[in-house]
């Protein structure tokens, strides 16, 4: 049984390693979306992205919505706020 768990843990680590350097999209609890290059994660599911930017929808005075973008650079997204993560398949090997 312990060998099976060790094998599963090794496979999970290899899966995460294969994503290093890929473009990642992260949706957070407040509705913002972060895009950047995946650098690392930790046991608490915090995610580090470099060359990151943020996209959010903002309501205009007339009730319409517009998309607002902001360059962030190097960021850490707390795991407790992550709703969804996606890897850009064009950068995934």
KEKE-3310 file (N, C-alpha, C; in steps of 0.2 Angstrom, whole numbers, plus 5000, padded with zeros to 4 digits):
npx = (5004:5010:5019:5011:5006:5018:5021:5011:5013:5025:5021:5012:5021:5029:5020:5017:5030:5031:5023:5030:5035:5026:5012:4999:4982:4973:4959:4952:4944:4937:4933:4943:4955:4971:4985:5000:5017:5020:5029:5031:5024:5017:5014:5003:4995:4998:5002:5015:5018:5026:5030:5016:4999:4984:4966:4951:4933:4924:4911:4903:4897:4886:4880:4885:4898:4916:4933:4947:4964:4979:4997:5007:5019:5029:5021:5012:4999:4987:4983:4971:4962:4961:4951:4950:4962:4971:4981:4989:4988:4996:5008:5012:5021)
npy = (4994:5006:5008:5010:5023:5031:5030:5036:5049:5052:5053:5063:5074:5074:5078:5091:5096:5095:5106:5117:5133:5135:5144:5150:5151:5158:5159:5168:5170:5183:5186:5191:5187:5180:5179:5171:5165:5150:5146:5140:5130:5127:5116:5122:5125:5138:5148:5153:5165:5172:5187:5191:5196:5205:5203:5210:5212:5227:5238:5250:5267:5268:5256:5246:5234:5233:5228:5227:5229:5225:5226:5215:5208:5198:5187:5180:5169:5166:5150:5148:5157:5153:5148:5141:5134:5134:5127:5134:5125:5127:5130:5119:5105)
npz = (5000:5004:4994:4983:4986:4987:4973:4967:4973:4967:4953:4954:4957:4946:4936:4940:4938:4925:4920:4923:4918:4909:4902:4913:4918:4931:4940:4953:4969:4970:4957:4948:4935:4933:4923:4918:4919:4925:4940:4952:4966:4982:4997:5002:4992:4986:4973:4962:4950:4936:4926:4926:4923:4926:4924:4924:4926:4925:4930:4921:4922:4915:4916:4908:4904:4905:4901:4911:4912:4920:4923:4932:4936:4945:4955:4969:4971:4983:4989:4995:4988:4975:4962:4950:4939:4924:4911:4897:4883:4872:4877:4884:4886)
capx = (5000:5014:5022:5006:5005:5024:5021:5006:5016:5030:5018:5010:5027:5031:5015:5018:5036:5030:5020:5034:5037:5020:5007:4994:4977:4971:4953:4952:4937:4934:4932:4949:4959:4978:4989:5007:5021:5020:5035:5031:5018:5019:5009:4996:4992:5000:5005:5019:5018:5031:5027:5009:4995:4977:4961:4945:4927:4922:4905:4903:4892:4880:4878:4889:4905:4922:4938:4952:4970:4985:5003:5008:5025:5030:5015:5010:4992:4986:4979:4964:4958:4961:4945:4952:4968:4971:4987:4989:4990:5001:5015:5013:5025)
capy = (5000:5012:5009:5013:5030:5034:5030:5042:5055:5054:5055:5070:5079:5074:5081:5098:5098:5096:5112:5123:5137:5135:5150:5148:5156:5157:5163:5169:5171:5189:5187:5192:5182:5181:5176:5172:5159:5146:5145:5135:5130:5124:5112:5125:5127:5145:5148:5159:5167:5178:5190:5191:5202:5204:5205:5210:5216:5233:5241:5257:5271:5267:5249:5241:5231:5234:5223:5231:5225:5228:5222:5214:5206:5192:5187:5174:5169:5162:5144:5148:5161:5150:5144:5137:5134:5131:5128:5135:5119:5128:5130:5113:5100)
capz = (5000:5004:4988:4978:4988:4985:4966:4966:4974:4962:4947:4955:4957:4939:4933:4941:4935:4917:4919:4925:4913:4905:4903:4917:4919:4937:4942:4960:4972:4969:4950:4944:4932:4933:4918:4919:4918:4931:4942:4958:4970:4988:5000:5004:4985:4984:4966:4960:4942:4934:4920:4926:4922:4929:4920:4928:4923:4929:4928:4919:4925:4911:4917:4903:4907:4901:4903:4913:4912:4924:4923:4939:4936:4949:4960:4973:4972:4989:4987:4997:4984:4969:4960:4944:4936:4918:4908:4890:4879:4867:4880:4888:4882)
cpx = (5004:5017:5018:5006:5012:5024:5016:5009:5021:5027:5015:5015:5029:5026:5016:5024:5035:5026:5024:5036:5031:5016:5001:4989:4974:4965:4953:4945:4934:4932:4937:4952:4966:4981:4996:5011:5022:5027:5036:5024:5021:5013:5003:4993:4993:5003:5009:5019:5023:5028:5019:5006:4988:4972:4955:4939:4925:4916:4906:4897:4885:4877:4882:4896:4910:4928:4944:4958:4975:4991:5005:5016:5026:5025:5015:5002:4990:4981:4972:4959:4958:4954:4946:4958:4968:4978:4986:4992:4995:5008:5016:5016:5023)
cpy = (5006:5013:5012:5021:5034:5035:5036:5048:5057:5056:5062:5075:5080:5078:5089:5100:5099:5103:5118:5127:5138:5142:5147:5153:5154:5162:5163:5171:5177:5191:5189:5186:5184:5177:5177:5165:5156:5144:5140:5135:5127:5119:5115:5128:5134:5144:5154:5159:5172:5181:5190:5197:5200:5206:5205:5214:5221:5236:5248:5261:5270:5260:5244:5239:5232:5230:5228:5227:5228:5223:5221:5212:5199:5192:5180:5175:5164:5156:5145:5152:5158:5146:5139:5139:5131:5132:5129:5129:5121:5129:5124:5108:5093)
cpz = (5000:4998:4983:4980:4986:4977:4964:4967:4969:4955:4948:4954:4950:4935:4934:4938:4928:4916:4921:4918:4908:4907:4907:4918:4926:4938:4950:4962:4971:4961:4945:4941:4931:4927:4919:4918:4925:4933:4948:4961:4977:4991:5002:4997:4983:4977:4964:4952:4941:4927:4920:4925:4924:4924:4924:4924:4927:4926:4927:4922:4921:4912:4913:4907:4903:4905:4905:4914:4916:4924:4930:4940:4940:4955:4964:4974:4978:4987:4989:4993:4977:4968:4955:4941:4929:4915:4900:4886:4874:4870:4884:4884:4884)
residu = (UNK:UNK:UNK:UNK:UNK:UNK:UNK:UNK:UNK:UNK:UNK:UNK:UNK:UNK:UNK:UNK:UNK:UNK:UNK:UNK:UNK:UNK:UNK:UNK:UNK:UNK:UNK:UNK:UNK:UNK:UNK:UNK:UNK:UNK:UNK:UNK:UNK:UNK:UNK:UNK:UNK:UNK:UNK:UNK:UNK:UNK:UNK:UNK:UNK:UNK:UNK:UNK:UNK:UNK:UNK:UNK:UNK:UNK:UNK:UNK:UNK:UNK:UNK:UNK:UNK:UNK:UNK:UNK:UNK:UNK:UNK:UNK:UNK:UNK:UNK:UNK:UNK:UNK:UNK:UNK:UNK:UNK:UNK:UNK:UNK:UNK:UNK:UNK:UNK:UNK:UNK:UNK:UNK)
# end
